[in-house]
Amino acid sequence: MSEFTIAQAARFQGQQVTLRGWLYNLRESGKLLFPQFRDGTGIMQAVVSKADVSSEVWERATTLTQESSVIAHGTVRADKRAPGGYELVLNDLTVVQRVPTDQPYPISPKEHGVDFLMSQRHLWMRSAKQSALLRLRHEVIAAIRDFFDSNGFILTDAPILTPAACEGTTTLFELDYFDLGPAYLTQSGQLYIEATAAALGKVYCFGPTFRAEKSKTRRHLTEFWMVEPELSFATLDDLMKLGEDLVTHIVARVLERRRPELETLERDTSKLENVRPPFHRLSYDDALKLLHQKGSQLPWGEDLSGADETFISQQFDKPVIVHRYPAKAKAFYMEPDPERPELALCMDMLAPDGYGEIIGGSQRIDSYDLLLKRLRENNLPEDAFQWYLDLRRYGSVPHGGFGLGVERTVAWIAGISHIRETIPFPRMIYRIYP
């Protein structure tokens, strides 16, 4: 028997194969059964004819229950009417474990509420759309790694436990670190990979980050994954170009390799086909003008809200980069614009259709004196940042980087409404189970 997966069914047309998986659905029509099996790569219909199989095989097939695990043997046959265009003409069936009828699989084909499905997240992932989302997430992550690895970046992991804040002290998860006092779950690996960038030139880190932000919006999780490149001898223009190239690469890779998943998710791919550089670029001042024209009262100096980002992104047919925000609205480490010091050399990339910020980054302060001043202005502990100041004492250069949020990026590419479905086990302010 050939090694077989449903995703590669076309390669096995006319061949005898073994399918290892689970029953997704079962339909009966007289002396024919049409079980649908899933194997983690997709869903495939099988055909069981009572006349062509033994009575034992027919009995096993007719008594299958949802999510029973099986090993099915048969021949792959092309059929345009079947899901995916191929079906399995079954001739033998082994039941590995039959789900008992007195304890049926809890997620039946009927409609279920979101709260119920989230409580059954460990099982909900088996559904067609949720599985497609996780395969899509895998492709996005693989594309990210391939992009940086093929462009001379070195992966340098940052610590998850840190002694100080990176993105503001109000969104920290705090814990006691033995006899050394408080420590925090990381908000970003950025500060640490600034150090590795000074050693290696071009680096990135990729891992979980945590924000104790009491937000219930569809864009927020308390634990999410972020990739963060950092470059020595880099300017804001370099960062905007790198962000464009990265996002273009990710979208092209998904379109190339995950069309079936996008179809399962009913994603309009025509919008994704348009994601090519150059992206639209908009200064904060011009973005504010757009907002004021539609009646917003947002004063100069305030950061953009989620609703503001949604409105701006809806004016464009592909991602838009908003740059040079007021420094007072941004983090302490951002380099000021030499032409207008009240602005920071920073940028946010907003995804189309109201998905919000998927990239945020900046050129970093490279002056020791200015960084020390900013630490004091923000009442941050100088002792905890001595190592960070050292990076400006010894061979400081213009440098910068950004963070791309995996879950928001997947939500946008998939075209789904809520970020919670883009990660296997989402963590939100009102949910930590399962």
C-alpha positions as CSV (number, residue, x, y, z in Angstrom):
1,M,0.0,0.0,0.0
2,S,1.3,3.5,-0.9
3,E,1.7,6.2,1.8
4,F,-1.4,8.3,1.3
5,T,-2.8,11.6,2.5
6,I,-6.1,13.2,1.4
7,A,-4.3,16.4,0.4
8,Q,-2.3,14.4,-2.2
9,A,-5.2,12.3,-3.5
10,A,-4.6,13.3,-7.1
11,R,-1.2,11.6,-7.1
12,F,-2.8,8.3,-6.2
13,Q,-5.6,8.1,-8.7
14,G,-6.3,4.5,-9.6
15,Q,-4.1,3.1,-6.8
16,Q,-4.9,1.0,-3.8
17,V,-4.2,3.1,-0.7
18,T,-4.6,3.1,3.1
19,L,-6.3,6.0,4.7
20,R,-5.7,6.5,8.4
21,G,-8.1,9.0,10.0
22,W,-11.5,9.7,11.6
23,L,-15.1,9.6,10.5
24,Y,-16.3,13.2,9.8
25,N,-19.8,12.4,8.5
26,L,-21.8,9.5,7.3
27,R,-24.6,9.4,4.7
28,E,-26.6,6.3,3.6
29,S,-28.5,5.7,0.3
30,G,-29.9,2.2,0.1
31,K,-27.1,-0.3,-0.4
32,L,-24.5,2.4,-0.6
33,L,-22.8,4.2,2.2
34,F,-20.9,7.5,1.8
35,P,-18.7,8.0,4.8
36,Q,-16.5,11.1,4.9
37,F,-13.1,10.7,6.5
38,R,-10.6,13.3,7.6
39,D,-6.9,12.6,8.2
40,G,-5.6,16.1,9.2
41,T,-4.7,17.1,5.7
42,G,-8.3,17.3,4.4
43,I,-11.7,15.5,4.0
44,M,-12.4,12.8,1.5
45,Q,-15.6,10.9,0.7
46,A,-15.6,7.1,0.5
47,V,-18.1,4.9,-1.2
48,V,-19.0,1.5,0.3
49,S,-21.2,-0.8,-1.7
50,K,-22.9,-3.6,0.1
51,A,-22.5,-5.9,-2.9
52,D,-18.7,-5.4,-3.1
53,V,-17.6,-5.8,0.6
54,S,-17.9,-8.5,3.1
55,S,-20.8,-8.5,5.6
56,E,-18.3,-7.7,8.4
57,V,-17.0,-4.7,6.6
58,W,-20.5,-3.5,5.8
59,E,-21.5,-3.9,9.5
60,R,-18.4,-1.9,10.6
61,A,-19.2,0.9,8.2
62,T,-22.9,1.2,9.0
63,T,-22.2,1.3,12.8
64,L,-19.5,4.0,12.6
65,T,-20.1,7.0,14.8
66,Q,-18.8,10.6,14.4
67,E,-15.1,10.9,15.1
68,S,-14.5,7.1,15.4
69,S,-10.9,6.4,14.3
70,V,-10.4,4.1,11.4
71,I,-8.0,2.5,8.9
72,A,-9.7,2.4,5.5
73,H,-8.4,0.5,2.5
74,G,-9.6,1.2,-1.1
75,T,-8.9,2.6,-4.5
76,V,-8.7,6.3,-5.3
77,R,-11.1,7.4,-8.0
78,A,-11.7,10.8,-9.7
79,D,-15.2,12.1,-9.3
80,K,-16.1,15.8,-9.9
81,R,-19.1,15.4,-7.6
82,A,-17.0,14.4,-4.6
83,P,-15.5,16.9,-2.2
84,G,-12.0,17.6,-3.5
85,G,-12.7,15.9,-6.8
86,Y,-11.6,12.4,-5.6
87,E,-13.3,9.6,-3.6
88,L,-12.1,6.3,-2.1
89,V,-13.8,3.1,-3.3
90,L,-13.6,1.3,0.0
91,N,-13.0,-2.5,0.2
92,D,-11.8,-3.0,3.8
93,L,-12.2,-1.1,7.1
94,T,-10.6,-1.5,10.5
95,V,-12.2,0.4,13.4
96,V,-9.4,1.5,15.8
97,Q,-11.8,3.1,18.3
98,R,-15.6,3.5,18.0
99,V,-17.0,6.5,19.8
100,P,-19.8,5.0,22.0
101,T,-23.4,6.0,21.3
102,D,-24.1,6.6,24.9
103,Q,-21.3,9.2,25.0
104,P,-21.5,10.8,21.5
105,Y,-19.1,13.3,20.2
106,P,-20.3,16.6,21.7
107,I,-19.9,18.8,18.6
108,S,-22.8,17.6,16.4
109,P,-23.5,19.0,12.9
110,K,-26.1,21.3,14.4
111,E,-25.3,25.0,15.2
112,H,-23.5,25.7,18.4
113,G,-22.8,28.9,20.3
114,V,-19.3,30.4,20.4
115,D,-19.0,30.0,24.2
116,F,-19.8,26.2,23.9
117,L,-17.3,25.8,21.0
118,M,-14.6,27.7,22.8
119,S,-15.1,25.4,25.9
120,Q,-14.7,22.5,23.4
121,R,-11.7,24.0,21.7
122,H,-9.7,20.8,22.0
123,L,-12.3,19.1,19.8
124,W,-13.6,22.1,17.7
125,M,-10.2,22.2,16.0
126,R,-11.2,19.0,14.2
127,S,-13.9,20.8,12.1
128,A,-13.1,21.7,8.5
129,K,-12.7,25.4,8.9
130,Q,-10.8,25.3,12.1
131,S,-8.4,22.7,10.7
132,A,-8.0,24.8,7.6
133,L,-7.1,27.8,9.8
134,L,-4.4,25.9,11.6
135,R,-2.9,24.7,8.4
136,L,-3.0,28.3,7.1
137,R,-1.3,29.4,10.3
138,H,1.4,26.8,9.7
139,E,2.0,28.1,6.2
140,V,2.2,31.7,7.4
141,I,4.8,30.8,10.1
142,A,6.8,28.7,7.6
143,A,6.8,31.6,5.1
144,I,8.0,34.0,7.8
145,R,10.9,31.7,8.7
146,D,11.9,31.0,5.1
147,F,11.8,34.8,4.3
148,F,14.2,35.7,7.1
149,D,16.4,32.7,6.8
150,S,16.9,33.3,3.0
151,N,17.6,36.9,3.5
152,G,20.6,36.6,5.8
153,F,18.8,36.9,9.2
154,I,19.9,34.9,12.2
155,L,17.3,33.5,14.6
156,T,18.2,34.6,18.1
157,D,15.6,33.7,20.8
158,A,14.7,36.3,23.4
159,P,13.8,35.5,27.0
160,I,10.2,35.1,28.1
161,L,11.0,36.2,31.6
162,T,12.2,39.8,31.9
163,P,13.1,42.2,34.7
164,A,11.4,45.3,33.2
165,A,8.7,46.5,30.8
166,C,9.2,47.1,27.1
167,E,5.8,48.4,26.0
168,G,4.5,50.2,29.1
169,T,4.1,49.1,32.7
170,T,0.3,48.9,32.6
171,T,0.1,45.6,30.6
172,L,2.5,43.4,32.4
173,F,2.0,40.0,33.8
174,E,4.0,40.0,37.1
175,L,5.4,37.1,39.1
176,D,7.9,36.5,41.9
177,Y,11.3,35.4,40.7
178,F,12.8,33.6,43.6
179,D,14.7,36.0,45.8
180,L,15.3,38.5,43.1
181,G,12.0,40.2,43.3
182,P,9.4,40.7,40.6
183,A,9.8,39.5,37.0
184,Y,7.4,39.8,34.1
185,L,6.3,37.8,31.1
186,T,7.7,39.4,28.0
187,Q,5.8,42.0,26.0
188,S,8.3,41.8,23.2
189,G,11.7,40.4,22.5
190,Q,12.9,43.6,20.9
191,L,15.2,45.0,23.5
192,Y,17.1,41.8,23.7
193,I,17.5,41.3,20.0
194,E,18.8,44.8,19.7
195,A,21.8,43.3,21.5
196,T,22.1,40.3,19.2
197,A,21.7,42.6,16.2
198,A,24.8,44.5,17.4
199,A,26.6,41.1,17.4
200,L,25.2,39.6,14.2
201,G,23.9,42.4,12.1
202,K,20.5,41.1,11.0
203,V,18.5,38.9,13.5
204,Y,15.0,37.9,14.4
205,C,13.2,36.3,17.3
206,F,10.0,34.4,17.1
207,G,7.9,33.4,20.1
208,P,5.0,34.0,22.4
209,T,4.5,37.5,23.9
210,F,2.1,38.6,26.7
211,R,0.0,41.6,27.3
212,A,-2.2,42.0,30.4
213,E,-4.5,44.3,28.5
214,K,-8.2,44.1,29.6
215,S,-9.5,44.2,26.1
216,K,-12.4,42.2,24.7
217,T,-12.1,43.2,21.1
218,R,-11.9,40.8,18.2
219,R,-8.3,41.9,17.7
220,H,-6.8,41.1,21.1
221,L,-5.4,38.1,22.9
222,T,-3.4,38.1,26.2
223,E,-0.9,35.6,24.7
224,F,0.1,35.8,21.1
225,W,3.0,35.0,18.8
226,M,5.1,37.6,17.2
227,V,8.1,37.6,14.8
228,E,10.5,40.5,15.4
229,P,13.4,41.3,13.0
230,E,16.1,43.8,14.1
231,L,18.7,45.3,11.8
232,S,21.9,47.3,12.5
233,F,22.6,50.3,10.2
234,A,18.9,50.6,9.3
235,T,16.6,53.5,8.8
236,L,12.8,53.9,8.9
237,D,12.7,53.6,5.1
238,D,14.6,50.3,5.4
239,L,12.0,49.0,7.8
240,M,9.0,50.0,5.7
241,K,10.6,48.2,2.7
242,L,11.3,45.1,4.7
243,G,7.8,45.0,6.0
244,E,6.3,45.3,2.5
245,D,8.6,42.5,1.3
246,L,7.7,40.2,4.2
247,V,4.0,40.6,4.0
248,T,4.0,40.2,0.2
249,H,6.0,37.0,0.6
250,I,3.6,35.6,3.2
251,V,0.5,36.3,1.1
252,A,2.1,34.9,-2.1
253,R,3.2,31.7,-0.3
254,V,-0.3,31.2,1.1
255,L,-1.9,31.7,-2.3
256,E,0.6,29.3,-3.9
257,R,0.2,26.5,-1.3
258,R,-3.0,26.9,0.6
259,R,-5.8,27.4,-2.0
260,P,-7.9,24.5,-0.7
261,E,-7.8,26.0,2.8
262,L,-8.8,29.4,1.5
263,E,-11.7,27.8,-0.4
264,T,-12.8,26.0,2.8
265,L,-12.8,29.4,4.6
266,E,-14.7,30.9,1.7
267,R,-12.0,33.6,1.4
268,D,-12.3,36.1,-1.6
269,T,-8.8,35.6,-2.9
270,S,-9.0,38.5,-5.4
271,K,-8.2,40.9,-2.6
272,L,-5.1,38.9,-1.6
273,E,-3.9,38.8,-5.2
274,N,-3.6,42.6,-5.1
275,V,-1.1,42.5,-2.2
276,R,2.1,43.6,-4.0
277,P,4.6,46.4,-3.3
278,P,4.7,49.3,-3.1
279,F,2.1,49.6,-0.3
280,H,0.4,52.8,0.4
281,R,2.2,55.1,2.8
282,L,0.6,57.8,4.8
283,S,2.1,60.2,7.4
284,Y,0.3,60.5,10.8
285,D,-0.6,64.1,9.9
286,D,-2.2,63.0,6.6
287,A,-4.0,60.1,8.4
288,L,-5.4,62.7,10.9
289,K,-6.7,64.8,8.0
290,L,-8.6,61.8,6.6
291,L,-10.1,61.2,10.0
292,H,-11.1,64.8,10.4
293,Q,-12.7,64.8,7.0
294,K,-15.1,62.1,8.1
295,G,-15.9,63.9,11.3
296,S,-13.4,62.6,13.9
297,Q,-12.4,64.9,16.7
298,L,-9.2,63.1,17.5
299,P,-6.6,65.7,18.6
300,W,-3.1,65.8,17.2
301,G,-0.8,63.8,19.5
302,E,-3.2,61.0,20.3
303,D,-2.6,57.5,19.0
304,L,-5.0,56.0,16.5
305,S,-7.8,53.9,18.0
306,G,-9.0,50.6,16.5
307,A,-11.9,52.4,14.8
308,D,-9.5,55.0,13.4
309,E,-7.3,52.2,11.9
310,T,-10.4,50.5,10.5
311,F,-11.5,53.6,8.7
312,I,-8.1,54.4,7.3
313,S,-7.5,50.8,6.0
314,Q,-10.9,50.8,4.3
315,Q,-9.7,53.7,2.1
316,F,-7.1,51.4,0.4
317,D,-7.1,48.1,-1.5
318,K,-4.0,46.7,0.1
319,P,-2.0,47.3,3.3
320,V,-1.2,50.9,4.2
321,I,1.7,52.1,6.3
322,V,1.1,55.0,8.6
323,H,4.4,56.5,9.7
324,R,5.9,59.3,11.9
325,Y,3.5,59.3,14.8
326,P,3.8,61.9,17.6
327,A,6.6,60.7,19.9
328,K,4.5,61.3,23.1
329,A,2.1,58.6,21.9
330,K,4.8,56.0,21.3
331,A,7.3,53.9,23.3
332,F,10.3,55.5,25.0
333,Y,13.0,53.8,22.7
334,M,11.9,55.4,19.4
335,E,14.2,57.7,17.5
336,P,12.9,61.2,17.0
337,D,12.6,62.6,13.5
338,P,15.5,65.0,13.1
339,E,13.4,67.4,11.0
340,R,10.5,67.3,13.5
341,P,11.6,66.1,16.9
342,E,8.1,65.9,18.2
343,L,7.6,62.9,15.8
344,A,9.0,59.4,16.2
345,L,10.6,57.6,13.3
346,C,8.0,54.8,13.6
347,M,5.5,53.0,11.5
348,D,2.4,50.8,11.7
349,M,1.2,48.6,8.9
350,L,-2.6,48.3,8.7
351,A,-4.2,45.4,7.0
352,P,-7.2,46.1,4.7
353,D,-10.8,45.5,5.6
354,G,-10.6,46.7,9.1
355,Y,-8.1,44.0,10.5
356,G,-6.0,46.7,12.1
357,E,-2.3,46.8,12.8
358,I,-0.3,43.7,11.8
359,I,3.1,45.4,12.0
360,G,4.5,48.0,14.4
361,G,8.1,49.1,14.4
362,S,10.5,52.0,14.6
363,Q,14.1,53.2,14.3
364,R,15.6,53.0,17.8
365,I,17.3,55.7,19.7
366,D,21.0,55.3,19.2
367,S,22.2,58.1,21.5
368,Y,23.1,57.2,25.1
369,D,22.2,60.5,26.5
370,L,18.8,60.7,24.8
371,L,17.9,57.1,25.8
372,L,18.8,57.8,29.4
373,K,16.7,61.0,29.3
374,R,13.7,59.0,27.9
375,L,14.0,56.3,30.6
376,R,13.9,59.0,33.3
377,E,10.9,60.8,31.6
378,N,9.0,57.5,31.7
379,N,10.0,56.7,35.3
380,L,11.6,53.4,34.2
381,P,14.2,51.8,36.5
382,E,17.7,52.7,35.3
383,D,19.3,49.7,37.0
384,A,17.1,47.3,35.1
385,F,18.1,49.0,31.8
386,Q,21.9,49.3,32.3
387,W,22.6,46.5,29.9
388,Y,20.3,48.3,27.3
389,L,22.2,51.5,27.8
390,D,25.5,49.6,27.2
391,L,24.3,49.0,23.6
392,R,24.6,52.8,23.2
393,R,27.9,53.1,25.1
394,Y,29.8,50.6,22.9
395,G,29.6,51.0,19.1
396,S,26.1,52.4,18.8
397,V,24.7,52.7,15.2
398,P,21.3,53.6,13.7
399,H,19.2,50.5,13.9
400,G,15.6,49.4,14.1
401,G,13.0,46.7,13.7
402,F,9.4,45.8,14.0
403,G,7.0,43.1,15.2
404,L,4.5,41.2,13.1
405,G,1.6,39.6,15.0
406,V,1.0,36.1,13.6
407,E,-2.7,35.8,14.8
408,R,-3.8,39.2,13.3
409,T,-2.0,38.3,10.0
410,V,-3.7,34.9,9.8
411,A,-7.1,36.5,10.6
412,W,-6.7,39.0,7.8
413,I,-5.4,36.4,5.2
414,A,-8.1,34.0,6.2
415,G,-10.8,36.6,6.2
416,I,-12.3,35.6,9.6
417,S,-13.9,38.0,12.0
418,H,-12.2,37.1,15.3
419,I,-8.6,36.5,16.2
420,R,-9.4,33.7,18.7
421,E,-9.7,31.1,15.9
422,T,-6.2,31.7,14.6
423,I,-4.4,30.0,17.5
424,P,-5.0,26.5,18.8
425,F,-5.7,27.5,22.4
426,P,-6.5,31.2,22.7
427,R,-6.0,33.1,25.9
428,M,-8.3,36.0,26.6
429,I,-9.2,38.0,29.7
430,Y,-12.3,35.8,30.2
431,R,-10.9,32.4,29.2
432,I,-8.0,30.2,30.1
433,Y,-9.7,26.8,29.6
434,P,-9.0,24.5,28.0
